[in-house]
Amino acid sequence: MTSRAGRSVRTCVRLRIPALADLAYTGAGGTFAVPARRRPGKELTAGQRSLNRAHARFRYPVERGVATLKRWRIFRHARCSPNWLTSAAKAVLTLELQR
C-alpha cells in the first residue's frame, strides 16, 4: 500500500467515514466496505451476490467520473489554480451522475 493510500485509510478510520472500496482494500479497516469474495471451489450465496451488486451500483458513478476525468486532456498538465481544478472535477462528477 502506498503512503497516499495508507494516509487515506487512516483518515477514514480516524474520522469514521464509511467508504466503498474494491478488493484491494480488504482488511484496511472497519470503515471500508469491500465486495464479498468467492472462495476457491465455492459459490457466493444469494445474499453475497446481492450485496456485491449493490456495492457495484454505488461505486459505478464514482468510477465512471474518475475515468472521465482521466480521459479529459485538460487535467493532465494543468497550470491553473487547484481551486479551479477542484471545481471542474466536481462539475464533471455532477454531470456524470446526471447521465
N, C-alpha and C positions, 0 to 999 in steps of 0.2 A: 504494500500500500504506500502510495506516495505521501509526502508530508502534507500536501494540499488536501488529499482525501482524508488523511488522518485528522487534520485540523477541522474539516467539516464534520466528520463523525463525532469528534469530541465536543464540538459546539452544539450539535443537535442533541446529543445525550445530556450535556450540561443544562441546556435550556428546555429540555423535554419537548423538543419539536418532533412530531411524528414525520417520518419520511418514507416514501415508497422507493425502493431500490431494486436493482437487479441482483442476480445470484452472486455477483462479485462481492456484495456486502453481507453475505451470510456470516453470522456471528459478530457483526460490527457493534451491536449494542441493542438495548431494549427498545429504542425508538424507531429502528429501521425495520420495515416490513418487507420481506422478500417472498417471492413465489415459492410454493411447495416444490420440492424436487422429487423426481421419480427415483426410487431405489432400484438397483440392478435386479432384474427378474421379476419386478412387481409393478403393478399399475397404480396410478393415482386413484383415490376414491372419488366419488361424485362430488363430495364436498370440497376436496382439494382442487379438483378441476374448476369448480365454480369460483372458488377464491382466486385461483390463478387468472381466470377470465376477468373478474372484477379488478384485480390488480393491474392487468394489462390495459383495461379500459380507462383507468385513472391515469396511468403513465403515458398513454398514447399521445395526448395533446402536447405534453412537455417534450417528449422525444421528437415529435414532428416539428415543433417550434425550434428546437436546437438544431435539427437537420436543416431547416430553412435558414437559420442564421449562418450556419457554416457554408451554405450554398451561395449566399449573397456576398459578392466581392467587396462591397463597401466596408465590411467589418474586418477584412484581412489585414490591411495596413492603414488603419485609421489614424489620422493625425489631428484629432479634434478632442474636445473635452470628454472625459469619461462620463460626465453627467449626460451629455448628449447621446452617447452610446447606450447608456442605461435606458434612456427614454425611447430610443429607437428599438432596442431589444424588447422592451415592454410592448411597444406598438406591434412589432412582428408577432409576438406571442398572442396578443389580443386578437389580431387578425386571423391567426391560425386557429384560435378557439372558435371564432365565428364561422369558420369554414363549414 
